[in-house]
Amino acid sequence: MPKLTQEMLLEWYRQIVLIRDFETECDVLYQEKKITGVYLHLYSGHEATGVGAVAALRPDDHVITAYRDHGIAIARGVDPKPIMAEMMGKRTGVSGGKGGSMHLASREHNFWGGYAIVAGHLPLAVGIAMEPRYHGKDSVVLSFIGDGATNNGYFHEALNLSQVWDLPVVWVIENNFVGMGTRVEDASGQPELHKRAIAYGMKDMGRIDGQNVVEVYEKVSEAVEYARKTGPVLLESLTYRYKGHGVSDRSYDKRLADELKEWTENKDPINILRETILSKYKGAASKLEKIEEQARKDVAESVEFALNSADPTYEDLISNIYVGADNG
């Protein structure tokens, strides 16, 4: 694992602030109906988990997640402009305007989505991980799992087969304590979700503070190295979402107001990383301010790019349906 440097910490700060600003702007655009759809699932509050975990990977590794995917895409290095264009359904979007918020993907970045079906991406992670094992490569698959997906049959099937076949998968449960509107302890007989690894004979790496990007990076780095050499591993990242399951779930803020206040004021990933950097490096405050200013500019440019992009055409609509077929 590389030694932590100021450059690494500043880059993680850039990503976390960029994700937060991007999601905040998406919330506004959704209310203005510039971003449409039944749901918009924001990553606000989760940023340290996504950034720290993805930072532990190599470019030839793979990443897959569920529908709270904007932040993971940005952490993986996907340009915010085509992400925002995809949010607005434009043909310049990463999925050509056909996927929208819940179906972001980038072949260039080995980022495979973005899936709207709860736990539906977990068997796909197994399939992706079969390729490096089959061809003798040492790349790994990082698969994010929402806590609400851990009671789904896909979860059992995917984790079980990954262990049976010794596949290089790092399973990261993002436990934000509430699956839609139901508390984890009300839905799971075993609320310490990482312990489910025991049922599959899988290595259990326990729980981590999902708000501390350094801790996430260090623990996931260990998990990645284990997966490269041995097989699958499961760990649980404790994090918190700052909005409802979807941004239209306004009752969420009222029901959990005290808990939300505690997390936003005392456990915010931006504040934790800022304090870490300032305690280690004198004079870093000005660098952080420049990063924050640039993040705001990047988000504004992504919105302008999306608004000025063309809508998909009929030809776009009927393309990519059949491999090699004539769409004429």
C-alpha positions as CSV (number, residue, x, y, z in Angstrom):
1,M,0.0,0.0,0.0
2,P,1.5,3.4,-1.0
3,K,2.5,5.7,1.8
4,L,-0.1,8.5,2.2
5,T,1.1,11.8,0.7
6,Q,-0.3,15.3,0.7
7,E,-1.1,14.9,-3.0
8,M,-3.2,11.8,-2.3
9,L,-5.2,13.5,0.4
10,L,-5.8,16.6,-1.6
11,E,-6.9,14.5,-4.6
12,W,-9.4,12.7,-2.3
13,Y,-10.6,16.0,-1.0
14,R,-11.1,17.2,-4.6
15,Q,-13.2,14.1,-5.4
16,I,-15.3,14.2,-2.2
17,V,-16.1,17.9,-2.6
18,L,-16.8,17.5,-6.3
19,I,-19.2,14.7,-5.6
20,R,-21.0,16.6,-2.9
21,D,-21.4,19.7,-5.1
22,F,-22.5,17.6,-8.1
23,E,-25.2,15.8,-6.0
24,T,-26.4,19.1,-4.5
25,E,-26.8,20.6,-7.9
26,C,-28.6,17.5,-9.2
27,D,-31.1,17.9,-6.3
28,V,-31.8,21.4,-7.5
29,L,-32.1,20.3,-11.1
30,Y,-34.5,17.5,-10.2
31,Q,-36.8,20.0,-8.4
32,E,-36.6,22.2,-11.6
33,K,-37.5,19.1,-13.7
34,K,-34.3,19.5,-15.8
35,I,-33.5,16.0,-14.4
36,T,-36.5,13.8,-14.6
37,G,-37.5,10.3,-13.6
38,V,-39.3,8.5,-10.8
39,Y,-36.3,8.6,-8.4
40,L,-33.0,10.4,-8.0
41,H,-30.7,8.7,-5.5
42,L,-27.9,10.9,-4.2
43,Y,-24.6,9.9,-2.7
44,S,-24.3,12.8,-0.3
45,G,-22.8,11.6,2.9
46,H,-21.3,8.4,1.4
47,E,-18.5,10.1,-0.4
48,A,-15.6,8.9,1.7
49,T,-16.6,5.3,1.2
50,G,-16.7,5.5,-2.6
51,V,-13.6,7.6,-2.9
52,G,-11.5,5.6,-0.5
53,A,-12.5,2.2,-1.9
54,V,-12.0,3.2,-5.5
55,A,-8.6,4.7,-4.7
56,A,-7.4,1.2,-3.7
57,L,-7.8,-0.1,-7.3
58,R,-5.7,-0.2,-10.4
59,P,-7.0,0.9,-13.8
60,D,-7.4,-2.7,-14.9
61,D,-9.7,-3.5,-11.9
62,H,-13.4,-3.3,-12.2
63,V,-16.1,-1.4,-10.4
64,I,-19.9,-2.1,-10.2
65,T,-22.6,-0.6,-8.0
66,A,-26.3,-0.1,-7.7
67,Y,-28.4,3.0,-8.4
68,R,-26.7,5.4,-6.0
69,D,-24.0,5.6,-8.6
70,H,-23.1,9.2,-9.5
71,G,-20.4,9.5,-6.8
72,I,-18.8,6.2,-7.7
73,A,-18.6,7.2,-11.3
74,I,-16.9,10.4,-10.4
75,A,-14.5,8.7,-8.0
76,R,-13.6,6.2,-10.8
77,G,-12.5,9.2,-13.0
78,V,-15.5,9.6,-15.3
79,D,-15.9,13.2,-16.5
80,P,-18.8,15.0,-14.7
81,K,-19.9,16.6,-18.1
82,P,-21.2,13.4,-19.7
83,I,-22.5,12.2,-16.3
84,M,-24.6,15.3,-16.0
85,A,-25.7,14.9,-19.6
86,E,-26.8,11.4,-18.9
87,M,-28.8,12.7,-15.9
88,M,-30.7,14.9,-18.3
89,G,-31.1,12.2,-20.9
90,K,-28.9,13.8,-23.5
91,R,-27.1,12.0,-26.3
92,T,-23.7,13.2,-25.1
93,G,-24.3,11.3,-21.8
94,V,-22.1,8.3,-20.8
95,S,-24.9,5.9,-21.8
96,G,-26.1,8.0,-24.7
97,G,-29.0,9.4,-22.8
98,K,-30.6,5.9,-22.6
99,G,-29.8,5.1,-19.0
100,G,-30.3,8.2,-16.9
101,S,-29.4,8.5,-13.2
102,M,-29.5,4.9,-12.3
103,H,-27.6,3.4,-15.3
104,L,-24.3,5.2,-15.6
105,A,-21.4,3.1,-17.1
106,S,-18.0,3.7,-18.8
107,R,-16.2,1.0,-20.6
108,E,-13.1,3.2,-20.6
109,H,-12.9,3.2,-16.8
110,N,-14.0,-0.4,-16.3
111,F,-17.1,1.0,-14.5
112,W,-20.0,-1.2,-15.2
113,G,-22.9,0.6,-13.6
114,G,-25.3,1.7,-12.2
115,Y,-28.3,-0.9,-11.9
116,A,-31.8,-0.1,-10.8
117,I,-32.9,-3.6,-9.6
118,V,-32.0,-4.1,-5.9
119,A,-29.1,-6.5,-5.8
120,G,-29.4,-7.2,-9.5
121,H,-25.8,-6.2,-10.1
122,L,-24.3,-8.7,-7.7
123,P,-24.5,-11.8,-10.0
124,L,-23.0,-9.6,-12.7
125,A,-20.0,-8.9,-10.4
126,V,-19.5,-12.6,-10.2
127,G,-19.6,-12.9,-14.0
128,I,-17.1,-10.1,-14.4
129,A,-14.8,-11.7,-11.9
130,M,-14.8,-15.0,-13.8
131,E,-12.8,-13.4,-16.6
132,P,-9.6,-12.6,-14.8
133,R,-9.6,-16.0,-13.0
134,Y,-10.2,-17.8,-16.3
135,H,-7.4,-16.0,-18.1
136,G,-4.9,-16.0,-15.2
137,K,-5.0,-12.2,-14.6
138,D,-4.9,-10.6,-11.1
139,S,-7.4,-7.9,-11.6
140,V,-10.2,-7.6,-9.1
141,V,-13.9,-6.6,-9.0
142,L,-15.0,-4.0,-6.4
143,S,-18.8,-4.4,-5.9
144,F,-20.7,-2.0,-3.7
145,I,-23.8,-3.3,-1.9
146,G,-26.5,-1.3,-0.2
147,D,-27.6,-2.6,3.2
148,G,-31.1,-3.1,1.9
149,A,-29.8,-5.6,-0.7
150,T,-28.3,-8.0,1.8
151,N,-31.7,-9.7,2.4
152,N,-32.1,-10.3,-1.3
153,G,-31.6,-13.8,-2.9
154,Y,-29.2,-12.3,-5.4
155,F,-26.9,-11.4,-2.4
156,H,-26.8,-15.0,-1.2
157,E,-26.3,-16.5,-4.6
158,A,-23.6,-14.1,-5.7
159,L,-21.5,-14.3,-2.5
160,N,-21.9,-18.0,-2.3
161,L,-20.7,-18.6,-5.9
162,S,-17.8,-16.1,-5.6
163,Q,-16.5,-18.2,-2.6
164,V,-17.1,-21.5,-4.3
165,W,-15.1,-20.4,-7.4
166,D,-12.5,-18.3,-5.4
167,L,-13.3,-15.3,-7.4
168,P,-11.4,-12.0,-6.9
169,V,-14.3,-9.9,-5.6
170,V,-14.2,-7.3,-2.9
171,W,-17.8,-7.0,-1.6
172,V,-18.3,-3.7,0.2
173,I,-21.6,-3.2,2.0
174,E,-22.5,0.5,2.3
175,N,-24.5,0.4,5.5
176,N,-26.4,3.7,5.9
177,F,-28.7,2.1,8.5
178,V,-31.9,2.6,6.5
179,G,-33.1,0.5,3.6
180,M,-35.6,2.9,1.9
181,G,-37.6,3.6,5.1
182,T,-36.8,0.6,7.2
183,R,-34.0,0.4,9.8
184,V,-31.5,-2.4,9.4
185,E,-32.2,-3.8,12.8
186,D,-35.9,-4.1,11.8
187,A,-35.1,-6.0,8.6
188,S,-32.1,-8.1,9.5
189,G,-31.8,-10.8,12.1
190,Q,-28.1,-10.2,12.1
191,P,-27.7,-6.4,11.9
192,E,-23.9,-6.6,11.8
193,L,-24.0,-7.3,8.1
194,H,-20.3,-8.2,7.6
195,K,-20.9,-11.3,9.7
196,R,-22.7,-12.8,6.8
197,A,-19.4,-13.7,5.3
198,I,-19.2,-16.6,7.9
199,A,-22.1,-18.4,6.2
200,Y,-20.2,-18.6,3.0
201,G,-16.8,-19.5,4.4
202,M,-15.6,-16.1,3.2
203,K,-13.0,-13.8,4.7
204,D,-14.7,-11.3,7.0
205,M,-12.9,-8.0,7.3
206,G,-15.3,-6.5,9.7
207,R,-16.6,-2.9,9.9
208,I,-14.9,0.3,9.0
209,D,-15.7,4.0,9.5
210,G,-17.2,4.9,6.1
211,Q,-16.9,8.6,6.8
212,N,-13.1,8.5,7.1
213,V,-11.6,8.2,3.6
214,V,-8.1,7.2,4.9
215,E,-9.5,4.3,7.0
216,V,-11.6,3.2,4.0
217,Y,-8.6,3.3,1.7
218,E,-6.4,1.4,4.0
219,K,-8.9,-1.4,4.7
220,V,-10.1,-1.8,1.2
221,S,-6.4,-1.9,0.0
222,E,-5.9,-4.9,2.3
223,A,-9.1,-6.5,0.9
224,V,-8.0,-5.9,-2.7
225,E,-4.6,-7.5,-2.1
226,Y,-6.3,-10.5,-0.5
227,A,-8.8,-10.9,-3.4
228,R,-6.0,-10.7,-6.0
229,K,-4.2,-13.7,-4.4
230,T,-6.9,-15.7,-2.7
231,G,-10.5,-15.0,-3.3
232,P,-13.5,-13.0,-2.2
233,V,-13.8,-10.8,0.9
234,L,-16.6,-9.0,2.6
235,L,-16.5,-5.8,4.6
236,E,-19.0,-3.3,5.9
237,S,-18.7,0.4,5.7
238,L,-20.7,2.4,8.1
239,T,-21.9,5.6,6.4
240,Y,-25.0,7.8,6.2
241,R,-27.2,9.3,3.5
242,Y,-28.1,13.0,3.9
243,K,-31.2,12.7,1.8
244,G,-34.1,10.2,1.7
245,H,-33.9,7.0,-0.3
246,G,-34.7,9.3,-3.2
247,V,-34.7,13.1,-3.0
248,S,-38.5,13.2,-3.2
249,D,-38.7,11.4,0.1
250,R,-39.0,14.5,2.2
251,S,-40.4,12.7,5.3
252,Y,-36.9,11.2,5.8
253,D,-35.5,14.5,7.0
254,K,-38.3,14.9,9.6
255,R,-38.3,11.4,11.0
256,L,-34.5,11.2,11.5
257,A,-33.7,14.9,12.1
258,D,-31.7,14.4,15.3
259,E,-29.6,11.6,13.9
260,L,-29.1,13.4,10.6
261,K,-27.9,16.5,12.5
262,E,-25.3,14.4,14.4
263,W,-23.9,12.9,11.2
264,T,-23.8,16.1,9.2
265,E,-22.2,18.1,12.0
266,N,-19.8,15.6,13.6
267,K,-19.2,12.9,11.1
268,D,-19.2,14.6,7.7
269,P,-16.5,13.1,5.4
270,I,-15.5,16.5,4.1
271,N,-14.9,17.9,7.5
272,I,-13.0,14.8,8.7
273,L,-10.7,14.9,5.7
274,R,-10.2,18.7,5.9
275,E,-9.2,18.4,9.6
276,T,-6.8,15.6,8.7
277,I,-5.1,17.6,6.0
278,L,-4.9,20.8,8.1
279,S,-3.4,18.9,11.0
280,K,-0.7,17.4,8.9
281,Y,0.3,20.2,6.5
282,K,0.7,23.8,7.4
283,G,-0.6,26.3,4.8
284,A,-2.9,23.7,3.2
285,A,-6.0,25.9,3.8
286,S,-5.5,27.9,0.7
287,K,-5.1,24.7,-1.4
288,L,-8.4,23.4,0.0
289,E,-10.1,26.7,-0.9
290,K,-8.9,26.4,-4.5
291,I,-10.1,22.9,-4.7
292,E,-13.5,23.9,-3.5
293,E,-13.7,26.8,-6.0
294,Q,-12.6,24.5,-8.8
295,A,-15.2,21.9,-7.9
296,R,-18.0,24.5,-8.1
297,K,-16.7,25.6,-11.5
298,D,-16.6,21.9,-12.7
299,V,-20.2,21.3,-11.7
300,A,-21.4,24.6,-13.3
301,E,-19.6,23.6,-16.5
302,S,-21.2,20.1,-16.4
303,V,-24.6,21.7,-16.2
304,E,-23.9,24.0,-19.1
305,F,-22.6,21.1,-21.1
306,A,-25.7,19.1,-20.5
307,L,-28.2,21.9,-21.1
308,N,-26.5,22.6,-24.4
309,S,-26.3,19.0,-25.6
310,A,-28.8,17.5,-28.1
311,D,-31.5,15.1,-27.2
312,P,-31.2,11.5,-28.6
313,T,-32.6,11.0,-32.1
314,Y,-34.8,8.2,-33.3
315,E,-31.7,6.6,-34.8
316,D,-30.1,6.7,-31.3
317,L,-33.2,5.0,-29.9
318,I,-33.1,2.0,-32.1
319,S,-29.3,1.6,-32.2
320,N,-27.4,-1.0,-30.0
321,I,-30.4,-3.2,-29.7
322,Y,-28.9,-6.2,-31.6
323,V,-25.2,-6.9,-32.0
324,G,-24.2,-6.5,-35.6
325,A,-27.7,-5.9,-36.8
326,D,-28.6,-3.4,-39.5
327,N,-30.6,-0.7,-37.8
328,G,-31.8,0.8,-41.1
